[in-house]
């Protein structure tokens, strides 16, 4: 089967599943040709060479909200829909957070094309499609699966608090590919919580600058005091950009008005690392008070 025919076959299955997910009342209503023309124009706009035009197209798609879903489904039926357009359609469905797309995206996880499975996994995570979590977990755990697909499946699962997905991310932090390590460590910080601090701090010893930079960002996202030691460590990094990012993060999470000088931050930490975490204690007290 040629690549074009394969993509066409995938799109046909995608359309069938999406149509099955649309409410019966909506399915019986014919597509407004004006809406379809608008959606087609916007999807094409996402592929424009001009950056401003692309951004404008995505902005208008997002502004349509769930109203864009029927148009995206209908657009898949048109012969002129290219693989690039199909990729934008998947992203748009994920961004729309429309649960009607969930079943179709889960079916696309069976695609023989790795890039399709990766895109479907990402969209499922964006949709927070919890019914698809077992599929995402199984894909992430499958060591024979393409590593990028495993990564995107694990990140999608992590968005829905999957412990299995977190476990896979911890494994992928040790990947041979720096871009995989970088994405994995960032996801641990964004979705894993403070219990992932040791794994994230370990990434500060990575040989790749981008991994260490994302480790600093992950520690910033954790905010709590157990993450501060890692940020202090990063103020010694050989890369000036990473040192600067670490000190910016420290300013944000500690609220201390200390100059951006690694030595000053290290001296401050030596004096205060054993102090009670009064900042977070105050936040917890405020949260309790607000609950009454």
C-alpha positions as CSV (number, residue, x, y, z in Angstrom):
1,X,0.0,0.0,0.0
2,X,1.4,3.4,-0.9
3,X,2.0,6.0,1.8
4,X,-0.7,8.3,0.4
5,X,-3.3,5.4,0.4
6,X,-2.2,4.4,3.9
7,X,-2.8,8.0,5.1
8,X,-6.2,8.1,3.3
9,X,-7.1,4.8,5.0
10,X,-6.2,6.1,8.4
11,X,-8.2,9.3,7.8
12,X,-11.2,7.3,6.7
13,X,-11.1,5.3,10.0
14,X,-10.6,8.6,11.9
15,X,-13.6,10.2,10.3
16,X,-15.8,7.1,11.0
17,X,-14.9,7.1,14.6
18,X,-15.4,10.8,15.1
19,X,-18.8,10.7,13.4
20,X,-19.8,7.9,15.8
21,X,-18.8,10.1,18.7
22,X,-21.0,13.1,17.6
23,X,-24.4,13.3,19.2
24,X,-27.2,11.9,17.0
25,X,-28.9,15.3,16.8
26,X,-25.8,16.9,15.5
27,X,-25.0,14.1,13.1
28,X,-28.4,14.5,11.4
29,X,-27.8,18.1,10.7
30,X,-26.0,18.9,7.5
31,X,-22.7,20.7,7.7
32,X,-23.0,24.4,7.0
33,X,-20.9,25.0,3.9
34,X,-19.8,28.4,5.2
35,X,-18.5,26.8,8.4
36,X,-16.7,24.1,6.4
37,X,-15.1,26.7,4.2
38,X,-13.9,28.7,7.2
39,X,-12.5,25.6,8.9
40,X,-10.7,24.5,5.7
41,X,-9.2,28.0,5.3
42,X,-8.0,28.1,8.9
43,X,-6.4,24.6,8.7
44,X,-4.6,25.6,5.6
45,X,-3.6,28.8,7.4
46,X,-1.9,26.8,10.1
47,X,0.6,25.6,7.4
48,X,1.4,29.0,6.0
49,X,5.0,30.1,5.7
50,X,4.2,33.5,7.3
51,X,4.4,33.2,11.1
52,X,1.8,35.9,11.6
53,X,-0.7,34.1,9.3
54,X,-0.1,30.8,11.1
55,X,-0.6,32.3,14.5
56,X,-3.8,34.1,13.3
57,X,-5.2,30.8,12.0
58,X,-4.5,28.9,15.2
59,X,-6.0,31.8,17.3
60,X,-9.3,31.7,15.2
61,X,-9.5,27.9,15.5
62,X,-9.1,28.1,19.3
63,X,-11.7,30.8,19.5
64,X,-14.3,28.5,17.7
65,X,-14.0,26.1,20.7
66,X,-16.0,22.9,20.3
67,X,-17.9,24.3,17.4
68,X,-14.8,23.6,15.3
69,X,-15.1,19.8,15.8
70,X,-17.8,19.0,13.2
71,X,-15.9,21.1,10.6
72,X,-12.7,19.3,11.3
73,X,-14.5,15.9,10.9
74,X,-16.1,17.0,7.7
75,X,-12.8,18.3,6.3
76,X,-11.2,14.9,6.7
77,X,-13.6,13.5,4.1
78,X,-12.4,15.9,1.4
79,X,-9.8,14.5,-1.0
80,X,-7.7,17.6,-0.9
81,X,-6.9,17.0,2.8
82,X,-3.2,16.5,2.9
83,X,-1.1,14.6,5.6
84,X,0.1,18.0,6.8
85,X,-3.5,19.3,7.1
86,X,-4.4,16.0,8.9
87,X,-1.6,16.7,11.4
88,X,-3.0,20.2,12.1
89,X,-6.5,18.7,12.5
90,X,-5.3,16.3,15.2
91,X,-3.6,19.1,17.1
92,X,-6.8,21.3,16.8
93,X,-8.9,18.4,18.1
94,X,-6.6,18.0,21.1
95,X,-6.6,21.8,21.8
96,X,-10.4,21.9,21.6
97,X,-10.7,19.6,24.6
98,X,-13.7,18.1,22.8
99,X,-14.3,14.6,24.3
100,X,-16.1,13.5,21.1
101,X,-12.6,13.2,19.6
102,X,-11.4,10.7,22.2
103,X,-12.5,7.4,20.7
104,X,-11.1,8.4,17.3
105,X,-7.8,9.4,18.8
106,X,-7.6,6.1,20.7
107,X,-8.2,4.2,17.5
108,X,-5.4,6.1,15.8
109,X,-3.0,4.7,18.4
110,X,-3.2,1.5,16.3
111,X,-1.8,3.3,13.3
112,X,1.3,1.7,11.7
113,X,2.8,5.3,11.4
114,X,4.8,6.3,14.5
115,X,4.1,10.0,13.9
116,X,0.4,9.4,13.8
117,X,0.5,7.5,17.1
118,X,2.6,10.2,18.7
119,X,0.2,12.9,17.6
120,X,-2.8,10.9,18.7
121,X,-1.2,10.4,22.2
122,X,-0.5,14.1,22.6
123,X,-4.1,15.0,21.6
124,X,-5.6,12.4,24.0
125,X,-3.6,14.0,26.8
126,X,-4.7,17.5,25.8
127,X,-8.3,16.2,25.8
128,X,-7.8,14.6,29.2
129,X,-9.5,11.5,27.7
130,X,-9.4,9.3,30.7
131,X,-11.1,6.4,29.0
132,X,-8.0,6.1,26.8
133,X,-5.6,6.0,29.8
134,X,-5.2,2.2,29.6
135,X,-4.1,2.5,26.0
136,X,-1.7,5.3,26.8
137,X,-0.2,3.3,29.7
138,X,0.2,0.2,27.6
139,X,1.9,2.1,24.8
140,X,4.2,3.9,27.2
141,X,5.2,0.6,28.9
142,X,5.8,-1.2,25.6
143,X,9.6,-1.3,25.2
144,X,9.3,-2.3,21.6
145,X,7.4,0.8,20.7
146,X,9.0,3.8,19.1
147,X,10.7,5.8,21.9
148,X,9.1,9.1,20.9
149,X,5.6,7.5,20.9
150,X,6.4,6.1,24.4
151,X,7.4,9.5,25.6
152,X,4.3,11.3,24.2
153,X,2.1,8.5,25.6
154,X,3.7,8.8,29.0
155,X,3.4,12.6,29.1
156,X,-0.3,12.3,28.1
157,X,-0.8,9.7,30.9
158,X,1.1,11.9,33.4
159,X,-1.3,14.7,32.7
160,X,-4.0,12.4,34.0
161,X,-2.0,11.4,37.1
162,X,-1.0,7.9,35.9
163,X,1.6,6.3,38.2
164,X,2.5,4.0,35.4
165,X,3.2,6.9,33.1
166,X,5.4,8.5,35.8
167,X,7.4,5.3,36.0
168,X,8.0,5.4,32.3
169,X,9.1,9.0,32.4
170,X,11.6,8.1,35.1
171,X,13.0,5.5,32.7
172,X,13.1,7.8,29.8
173,X,15.1,10.4,31.8
174,X,18.0,7.9,31.1
175,X,17.3,7.7,27.3
176,X,20.2,7.9,24.8
177,X,18.4,10.7,23.1
178,X,18.9,14.1,24.8
179,X,15.5,15.5,23.4
180,X,13.7,12.6,25.1
181,X,15.5,13.1,28.4
182,X,14.8,16.8,28.2
183,X,11.0,16.3,27.6
184,X,10.8,13.6,30.3
185,X,12.4,15.6,33.0
186,X,10.3,18.6,32.3
187,X,7.1,16.5,32.4
188,X,8.2,15.1,35.8
189,X,8.4,18.6,37.1
190,X,5.1,19.8,35.6
191,X,3.0,16.7,36.4
192,X,4.8,14.6,38.9
193,X,5.0,16.8,42.0
194,X,7.6,17.1,44.7
195,X,8.2,13.4,45.1
196,X,10.0,13.5,41.7
197,X,12.6,16.0,43.0
198,X,15.5,13.5,43.3
199,X,15.1,12.3,39.7
200,X,14.9,15.9,38.4
201,X,17.9,17.0,40.5
202,X,19.9,14.1,39.1
203,X,19.3,15.5,35.6
204,X,21.4,18.5,36.6
205,X,24.4,16.3,36.0
206,X,23.4,15.6,32.4
207,X,26.0,16.3,29.7
208,X,23.5,18.1,27.5
209,X,22.7,21.7,28.2
210,X,19.1,21.5,27.1
211,X,18.4,18.7,29.6
212,X,19.9,20.6,32.5
213,X,18.0,23.7,31.4
214,X,14.7,21.8,31.5
215,X,15.7,20.3,34.9
216,X,16.0,23.8,36.3
217,X,12.6,24.7,34.9
218,X,11.1,21.5,36.3
219,X,12.5,22.4,39.8
220,X,11.0,25.9,39.4
221,X,7.6,24.3,38.7
222,X,7.9,22.2,41.9
223,X,8.3,25.4,43.9
224,X,8.6,23.7,47.3
225,X,11.7,23.9,49.5
226,X,13.0,20.4,48.7
227,X,13.5,21.6,45.1
228,X,15.6,24.6,46.2
229,X,18.8,22.6,46.8
230,X,18.8,21.6,43.2
231,X,18.4,25.2,42.0
232,X,21.3,26.2,44.3
233,X,23.4,23.4,42.7
234,X,22.5,24.8,39.2
235,X,23.9,28.2,40.1
236,X,27.3,26.4,39.7
237,X,26.5,25.2,36.2
238,X,29.2,25.8,33.5
239,X,26.5,27.3,31.2
240,X,25.8,31.0,32.1
241,X,22.3,30.7,30.8
242,X,21.5,27.8,33.1
243,X,23.1,29.7,36.1
244,X,20.9,32.7,35.3
245,X,17.7,30.6,34.9
246,X,18.5,28.9,38.3
247,X,18.8,32.3,40.0
248,X,15.7,33.6,38.4
249,X,13.8,30.6,39.6
250,X,15.2,31.1,43.1
251,X,14.1,34.7,43.2
252,X,10.6,33.4,42.2
253,X,10.2,30.5,44.6
254,X,12.1,31.9,47.7
255,X,10.9,35.5,47.4
256,X,14.4,36.6,48.5
257,X,15.9,39.9,47.2
258,X,19.4,38.6,46.5
259,X,21.6,39.8,43.7
260,X,22.1,37.4,40.8
261,X,25.4,36.2,42.1
262,X,25.9,32.4,42.5
263,X,28.2,33.0,45.5
264,X,25.6,35.1,47.3
265,X,22.9,32.5,46.7
266,X,25.1,29.7,48.0
267,X,26.0,31.6,51.1
268,X,22.3,32.3,51.7
269,X,21.5,28.6,51.3
270,X,24.2,27.5,53.7
271,X,22.7,29.7,56.4
272,X,19.0,28.9,55.7
273,X,18.7,25.4,54.3
274,X,17.7,24.0,57.6
275,X,15.2,26.7,58.4
276,X,11.5,25.7,58.6
277,X,9.7,26.1,55.3
278,X,7.6,29.0,56.6
279,X,6.5,30.1,53.1
280,X,4.8,26.8,52.3
281,X,3.5,26.4,55.8
282,X,1.8,29.8,55.4
283,X,0.3,28.8,52.1
284,X,-1.1,25.6,53.6
285,X,-2.6,27.6,56.5
286,X,-4.2,30.0,54.1
287,X,-5.6,27.1,52.1
288,X,-7.1,25.6,55.3
289,X,-8.6,28.9,56.3
290,X,-10.2,29.4,52.9
291,X,-11.8,25.9,53.1
292,X,-13.9,27.1,56.1
